[in-house]
Each structure stands twice: as structure tokens, then as C-alpha cells.
Amino acid sequence: MTGLKFENIKIRGALGLQIQDARDIQFKNIDLVADNGPVILLDQCFDVRIDNVKYPENADIVIGLIGKKTKNITILNVDKASIANKIDYGKGVTKDAVTY
């Protein structure tokens, strides 16, 4: 998949938003609630822009990253101190995959 854009939406589900094998993804002004697991799970995704995402303060993992292809994840307009410890760098993903 390429060119996905999620803007000005609120999503609540048992599981969070899960995207696999995609590039050029944009999240802007979204409010996400997941009852289980990460709020956003990106598997083998690159060129992702996350701008002003809201999530429950009690979420253990806000962003889960999986796979060697997962890189170039940009997070904007979110408190870095709040979200930095809520990112799970899974197998094959390095910390430099995310910029703020």
C-alpha cells in the first residue's frame, strides 16, 4: 500500500490501528484508543508521518514498530518526553528509525 492518509478522525477498537507493508502514510489530528496492544502498529512500513496524535495516557505502547523495512518515521506536535518511552522498537527496527 502507498499513500494512506488519516486526518481528523477518532478511532476506538479492541486492537489498535495495524498497517503492514506500506509507505507514504500520514496521520494528522487523530485520536486513537486501543483496548489491547499498541495504539498504532507499523510492520514493514516506511516514510510515515505522525502529526498531532492523541492517545490514552495509560497506554503502555503507543507506537509498535516491526521489521527491517520500518524506517523514516516522523513524529510531530506530540510531547517527545511523553511518547518516547511508549514506542516499542521490535525486531529489526533501530532507534534512528524515528525522528521528532
MDTraj code that builds the backbone (N, CA, C; nanometers):
import mdtraj as md
import numpy as np

residues = "MET THR GLY LEU LYS PHE GLU ASN ILE LYS ILE ARG GLY ALA LEU GLY LEU GLN ILE GLN ASP ALA ARG ASP ILE GLN PHE LYS ASN ILE ASP LEU VAL ALA ASP ASN GLY PRO VAL ILE LEU LEU ASP GLN CYS PHE ASP VAL ARG ILE ASP ASN VAL LYS TYR PRO GLU ASN ALA ASP ILE VAL ILE GLY LEU ILE GLY LYS LYS THR LYS ASN ILE THR ILE LEU ASN VAL ASP LYS ALA SER ILE ALA ASN LYS ILE ASP TYR GLY LYS GLY VAL THR LYS ASP ALA VAL THR TYR".split()
xyz = np.array([
    [0.0837, -0.1175, 0.0000],
    [0.0000, 0.0000, 0.0000],
    [0.0882, 0.1238, 0.0000],
    [0.0383, 0.2266, -0.0610],
    [0.1104, 0.3529, -0.0610],
    [0.0111, 0.4681, -0.0579],
    [0.0531, 0.5769, 0.0035],
    [-0.0276, 0.6978, 0.0034],
    [-0.1500, 0.6969, 0.0933],
    [-0.1441, 0.6295, 0.2085],
    [-0.2570, 0.6306, 0.3023],
    [-0.2558, 0.7602, 0.3824],
    [-0.3736, 0.8201, 0.4009],
    [-0.3829, 0.9431, 0.4791],
    [-0.5024, 0.9343, 0.5729],
    [-0.4745, 0.9518, 0.7023],
    [-0.5776, 0.9527, 0.8051],
    [-0.5754, 1.0914, 0.8673],
    [-0.6861, 1.1665, 0.8586],
    [-0.6862, 1.3036, 0.9089],
    [-0.8200, 1.3357, 0.9760],
    [-0.8085, 1.4026, 1.0923],
    [-0.9256, 1.4498, 1.1666],
    [-1.0254, 1.3377, 1.1956],
    [-0.9743, 1.2297, 1.2549],
    [-1.0620, 1.1176, 1.2867],
    [-1.0386, 1.0687, 1.4294],
    [-1.1384, 0.9979, 1.4800],
    [-1.1278, 0.9320, 1.6102],
    [-1.1593, 0.7852, 1.5880],
    [-1.0702, 0.6981, 1.6373],
    [-1.0878, 0.5537, 1.6214],
    [-1.0728, 0.4874, 1.7574],
    [-1.1661, 0.3984, 1.7874],
    [-1.1576, 0.3179, 1.9093],
    [-1.1827, 0.1732, 1.8704],
    [-1.0991, 0.0835, 1.9243],
    [-1.1187, -0.0571, 1.8926],
    [-1.0548, -0.1474, 1.9947],
    [-1.0854, -0.2756, 1.9844],
    [-1.0242, -0.3747, 2.0719],
    [-0.8737, -0.3771, 2.0502],
    [-0.8334, -0.3666, 1.9235],
    [-0.6922, -0.3569, 1.8870],
    [-0.6700, -0.2218, 1.8223],
    [-0.5456, -0.1777, 1.8227],
    [-0.5133, -0.0500, 1.7607],
    [-0.5101, -0.0581, 1.6090],
    [-0.4709, 0.0502, 1.5491],
    [-0.4585, 0.0587, 1.4048],
    [-0.3336, -0.0180, 1.3623],
    [-0.3482, -0.1166, 1.2748],
    [-0.2361, -0.2003, 1.2315],
    [-0.2180, -0.1871, 1.0814],
    [-0.0974, -0.1478, 1.0412],
    [-0.0677, -0.1309, 0.8993],
    [0.0574, -0.2115, 0.8660],
    [0.0513, -0.2844, 0.7556],
    [0.1616, -0.3721, 0.7159],
    [0.2000, -0.3465, 0.5707],
    [0.3319, -0.3511, 0.5450],
    [0.3865, -0.3376, 0.4097],
    [0.3325, -0.2151, 0.3373],
    [0.3556, -0.0980, 0.3944],
    [0.3060, 0.0254, 0.3355],
    [0.4112, 0.1354, 0.3444],
    [0.3943, 0.2357, 0.2579],
    [0.4830, 0.3518, 0.2624],
    [0.4018, 0.4772, 0.2352],
    [0.4616, 0.5912, 0.2678],
    [0.3965, 0.7201, 0.2488],
    [0.2608, 0.7236, 0.3200],
    [0.2668, 0.7090, 0.4527],
    [0.1469, 0.7084, 0.5369],
    [0.1463, 0.8366, 0.6197],
    [0.0315, 0.9001, 0.6307],
    [0.0195, 1.0220, 0.7090],
    [-0.0953, 1.0099, 0.8088],
    [-0.0639, 1.0435, 0.9326],
    [-0.1640, 1.0535, 1.0380],
    [-0.1617, 1.1990, 1.0844],
    [-0.2754, 1.2677, 1.0796],
    [-0.2789, 1.4071, 1.1242],
    [-0.4076, 1.4321, 1.2020],
    [-0.3908, 1.4865, 1.3217],
    [-0.5041, 1.5208, 1.4082],
    [-0.5947, 1.3998, 1.4311],
    [-0.5363, 1.2935, 1.4827],
    [-0.6164, 1.1743, 1.5082],
    [-0.6184, 1.1432, 1.6573],
    [-0.7246, 1.0826, 1.6991],
    [-0.7454, 1.0422, 1.8378],
    [-0.7706, 0.8921, 1.8356],
    [-0.6768, 0.8158, 1.8927],
    [-0.6843, 0.6696, 1.8861],
    [-0.6909, 0.6086, 2.0254],
    [-0.7790, 0.5119, 2.0404],
    [-0.7904, 0.4362, 2.1649],
    [-0.7927, 0.2885, 2.1291],
    [-0.7030, 0.2118, 2.1894],
    [-0.6989, 0.0670, 2.1691],
    [-0.7111, -0.0004, 2.3054],
    [-0.8006, -0.0958, 2.3143],
    [-0.8184, -0.1670, 2.4408],
    [-0.7005, -0.2588, 2.4710],
    [-0.6341, -0.3103, 2.3650],
    [-0.5212, -0.4021, 2.3815],
    [-0.4126, -0.3690, 2.2803],
    [-0.2882, -0.3929, 2.3198],
    [-0.1757, -0.3767, 2.2280],
    [-0.1439, -0.2320, 2.1985],
    [-0.0534, -0.2099, 2.1043],
    [-0.0156, -0.0732, 2.0699],
    [-0.1315, 0.0016, 2.0031],
    [-0.1327, 0.1327, 2.0207],
    [-0.2333, 0.2167, 1.9577],
    [-0.2142, 0.2148, 1.8056],
    [-0.0876, 0.2226, 1.7616],
    [-0.0533, 0.2121, 1.6198],
    [0.0558, 0.1064, 1.6065],
    [0.0356, 0.0092, 1.5179],
    [0.1370, -0.0925, 1.4905],
    [0.1773, -0.0807, 1.3436],
    [0.3049, -0.0542, 1.3200],
    [0.3579, -0.0426, 1.1837],
    [0.4534, -0.1582, 1.1591],
    [0.4215, -0.2401, 1.0625],
    [0.5003, -0.3582, 1.0291],
    [0.5505, -0.3435, 0.8857],
    [0.6822, -0.3324, 0.8700],
    [0.7445, -0.3159, 0.7379],
    [0.6918, -0.1904, 0.6676],
    [0.6873, -0.0794, 0.7407],
    [0.6376, 0.0475, 0.6869],
    [0.7477, 0.1522, 0.6884],
    [0.7482, 0.2377, 0.5872],
    [0.8460, 0.3467, 0.5852],
    [0.7835, 0.4725, 0.5264],
    [0.8519, 0.5848, 0.5537],
    [0.8025, 0.7171, 0.5152],
    [0.6656, 0.7432, 0.5775],
    [0.6650, 0.7422, 0.7114],
    [0.5418, 0.7612, 0.7878],
    [0.5517, 0.8926, 0.8649],
    [0.4449, 0.9719, 0.8594],
    [0.4392, 1.0999, 0.9300],
    [0.3222, 1.0953, 1.0277],
    [0.3531, 1.1143, 1.1548],
    [0.2518, 1.1135, 1.2604],
    [0.2503, 1.2535, 1.3207],
    [0.1430, 1.3272, 1.2956],
    [0.1338, 1.4683, 1.3335],
    [0.0119, 1.4897, 1.4231],
    [0.0386, 1.5223, 1.5484],
    [-0.0662, 1.5530, 1.6449],
    [-0.1603, 1.4351, 1.6684],
    [-0.1054, 1.3280, 1.7185],
    [-0.1866, 1.2109, 1.7528],
    [-0.2173, 1.2155, 1.9025],
    [-0.3428, 1.1868, 1.9374],
    [-0.3841, 1.1796, 2.0775],
    [-0.4073, 1.0341, 2.1113],
    [-0.3701, 0.9980, 2.2331],
    [-0.3810, 0.8602, 2.2777],
    [-0.4031, 0.8600, 2.4280],
    [-0.4557, 0.7525, 2.4834],
    [-0.4778, 0.7474, 2.6282],
    [-0.3452, 0.7549, 2.7048],
    [-0.3434, 0.8331, 2.8094],
    [-0.2222, 0.8465, 2.8904],
    [-0.1782, 0.7134, 2.9493],
    [-0.2721, 0.6235, 2.9736],
    [-0.2374, 0.4954, 3.0356],
    [-0.1954, 0.3886, 2.9345],
    [-0.1850, 0.4249, 2.8066],
    [-0.1404, 0.3275, 2.7047],
    [0.0042, 0.2889, 2.7315],
    [0.0301, 0.1587, 2.7391],
    [0.1669, 0.1117, 2.7607],
    [0.2526, 0.1346, 2.6365],
    [0.1985, 0.1010, 2.5202],
    [0.2698, 0.1189, 2.3938],
    [0.1803, 0.2003, 2.3008],
    [0.2307, 0.3145, 2.2579],
    [0.1552, 0.3974, 2.1646],
    [0.1875, 0.3559, 2.0216],
    [0.3166, 0.3381, 1.9931],
    [0.3583, 0.3003, 1.8580],
    [0.4456, 0.1760, 1.8655],
    [0.4026, 0.0713, 1.7973],
    [0.4819, -0.0509, 1.7859],
    [0.5418, -0.0564, 1.6467],
    [0.6715, -0.0819, 1.6393],
    [0.7420, -0.0866, 1.5113],
    [0.8031, -0.2244, 1.4922],
    [0.7793, -0.2858, 1.3757],
    [0.8298, -0.4202, 1.3474],
    [0.8880, -0.4239, 1.2067],
    [0.9995, -0.4943, 1.1908],
    [1.0529, -0.5241, 1.0583],
    [1.1672, -0.4353, 1.0131],
    [1.2584, -0.4952, 0.9383],
    [1.3773, -0.4245, 0.8888],
    [1.3434, -0.3076, 0.7966],
    [1.2329, -0.3150, 0.7254],
    [1.1945, -0.2070, 0.6335],
    [1.1354, -0.0857, 0.7063],
    [1.1007, -0.1024, 0.8322],
    [1.0367, 0.0057, 0.9067],
    [1.1399, 0.1127, 0.9415],
    [1.1219, 0.2305, 0.8791],
    [1.2147, 0.3419, 0.9000],
    [1.1507, 0.4708, 0.8523],
    [1.2213, 0.5796, 0.8775],
    [1.1767, 0.7136, 0.8380],
    [1.0370, 0.7439, 0.8941],
    [1.0238, 0.7244, 1.0246],
    [0.9000, 0.7543, 1.0961],
    [0.9196, 0.8917, 1.1613],
    [0.8383, 0.9886, 1.1251],
    [0.8496, 1.1240, 1.1783],
    [0.7301, 1.1522, 1.2685],
    [0.7592, 1.1985, 1.3910],
    [0.6537, 1.2304, 1.4872],
    [0.6591, 1.3800, 1.5153],
    [0.5462, 1.4474, 1.4930],
    [0.5379, 1.5926, 1.5098],
    [0.4237, 1.6303, 1.6046],
    [0.4393, 1.7433, 1.6717],
    [0.3345, 1.8011, 1.7561],
    [0.2828, 1.7052, 1.8628],
    [0.3753, 1.6286, 1.9195],
    [0.3476, 1.5410, 2.0325],
    [0.4622, 1.5607, 2.1313],
    [0.4310, 1.5614, 2.2598],
    [0.5346, 1.5780, 2.3607],
    [0.6322, 1.4600, 2.3557],
    [0.7554, 1.4889, 2.3141],
    [0.8562, 1.3832, 2.2971],
    [0.8796, 1.3066, 2.4271],
    [0.8857, 1.3774, 2.5372],
    [0.9112, 1.3121, 2.6658],
    [0.7998, 1.2123, 2.7004],
    [0.6778, 1.2445, 2.6614],
    [0.5645, 1.1560, 2.6916],
    [0.5610, 1.0327, 2.6028],
    [0.5930, 1.0499, 2.4749],
    [0.5770, 0.9399, 2.3804],
    [0.7033, 0.8545, 2.3644],
    [0.8195, 0.9107, 2.3898],
    [0.9459, 0.8402, 2.3643],
    [0.9542, 0.7046, 2.4348],
    [0.9050, 0.6960, 2.5567],
    [0.9092, 0.5698, 2.6311],
    [0.7925, 0.4777, 2.5981],
    [0.7052, 0.5209, 2.5086],
    [0.5888, 0.4411, 2.4717],
    [0.5985, 0.3913, 2.3280],
    [0.7215, 0.3912, 2.2748],
    [0.7468, 0.3362, 2.1422],
    [0.8197, 0.2039, 2.1599],
    [0.7673, 0.0997, 2.0990],
    [0.8288, -0.0321, 2.1068],
    [0.9033, -0.0604, 1.9765],
    [1.0360, -0.0682, 1.9866],
    [1.1206, -0.0984, 1.8711],
    [1.1370, -0.2492, 1.8635],
    [1.0596, -0.3113, 1.7773],
    [1.0617, -0.4564, 1.7642],
    [1.1804, -0.5060, 1.6836],
    [1.1793, -0.6332, 1.6570],
    [1.2874, -0.6998, 1.5854],
    [1.3151, -0.6320, 1.4510],
    [1.4423, -0.5969, 1.4310],
    [1.4850, -0.5389, 1.3052],
    [1.4741, -0.3880, 1.2957],
    [1.4172, -0.3221, 1.3970],
    [1.3983, -0.1779, 1.3931],
    [1.4993, -0.1105, 1.4858],
    [1.5698, -0.0104, 1.4327],
    [1.6663, 0.0639, 1.5133],
    [1.6047, 0.1943, 1.5615],
    [1.6618, 0.2493, 1.6680],
    [1.6084, 0.3721, 1.7269],
    [1.6163, 0.4906, 1.6315],
    [1.7091, 0.4879, 1.5363],
    [1.7172, 0.6003, 1.4430],
    [1.6070, 0.5938, 1.3364],
    [1.5189, 0.4959, 1.3453],
    [1.4048, 0.4876, 1.2539],
    [1.3030, 0.5981, 1.2824],
    [1.3091, 0.6566, 1.4046],
    [1.2128, 0.7582, 1.4451],
    [1.2834, 0.8911, 1.4677],
    [1.2239, 0.9980, 1.4134],
    [1.2711, 1.1336, 1.4399],
    [1.1551, 1.2169, 1.4929],
    [1.1922, 1.3203, 1.5685],
    [1.0902, 1.4082, 1.6283],
    [1.1061, 1.5485, 1.5741],
])
top = md.Topology()
chain = top.add_chain()
for i, resn in enumerate(residues, 1):
    res = top.add_residue(resn, chain, resSeq=i)
    for name in ("N", "CA", "C"):
        top.add_atom(name, md.element.get_by_symbol(name[0]), res)
traj = md.Trajectory(xyz[None], top)
